[in-house]
Amino acid sequence: MELVTRFEAATRSTADLRGLLRKAFVACASALPCSQARRDALTSIRAIEIELVRRTLCR
């Protein structure tokens, strides 16, 4: 999975973010512990969750 930055997350729709979040969870679960792929997936998950929370709080 490609890394999703906070900037990129801000430009995506909410539905798109939920789909990316699912892909990031799957990538994280299937990656080897301490691998770059796992770190990228975890970083993407954090960025996506931050953006989804920001959208919820800003309503």
Protein Blocks (a to p, Z undefined) as FASTA:
>chain_A
ZZddfklmmmpcfklmmmmmmmmmmmmmmpcehiaklmmmmmmmmmmmmmmmmmmmmZZ
